[in-house]
Amino acid sequence: MRVNRMVDDAVLVARARRGDREAFGALVERYQEVAFRAAYLVVRDAAAAEDVAQEGFVRAYQSLGSFREGEPFRPWVLRIVTNLALNDVRGRVRRQGLMARFGRLRHEDTPAPEAEVVAGQQQAALARAINELSCDDRVVLYLRYFLDLPEREIAVAIGKAPGTVKSRLSRASARLRGVIEARYPELQPGLADVEEEEGR
């Protein structure tokens, strides 16, 4: 049976909770692209992002029993994917630190992954500026400005209160402004857009 594209997420979740794998497959199909993008923006590696997104849907399926009825599905699954992506990054950093301590890590100049993803020199510079921020700052900025999620969905995705998201976005944007003013002056005219968005 083919699942209608217009079927509401809540209906699909209810069916999936009763064991309907086709219904969950429809949810995966509906959100696999945004899940991959969310994972990629954190891990910065396409293969790792695919693995993270896939694992995120496996975890989501296994956790359907704890999904709160009436809650939106998209931010819930993005929270799972984002947490897995952050764990992946932390794991890689720990592994690299361990290898470096034992002198086995070779430092090679590799092209920045944003050059493959973000078109245009200004967007690439913006991505580099954001990558200078902490992982927590990067996540909220990516979810808001790259994936265009509203604050309430970001709150679900990172497991924080909406007020916390608002303050984190404000602090992350301020730190990004500092990085841009210090090292990327060509981007300063674009700061007005972020400031205008924050004021809403």
Protein Blocks (a to p, Z undefined) as FASTA:
>chain_A
ZZdfklcfklmmmmmmnopaklmmmmmmmmmmmmmmmmmmmnopaklmmmmmmmmmmmmm
mmmmmpcghiafklmmmmmmmmmmmmmmmmmmmmmmmmmmnopaccdddddfklmmmgcj
klmmmmmmmmmpcfklmmmmmmmmmnopafklmmmmnopafklmmmmmmmmmmmmmmmmm
mmmmmlmmmmmmmmmmmmZZ
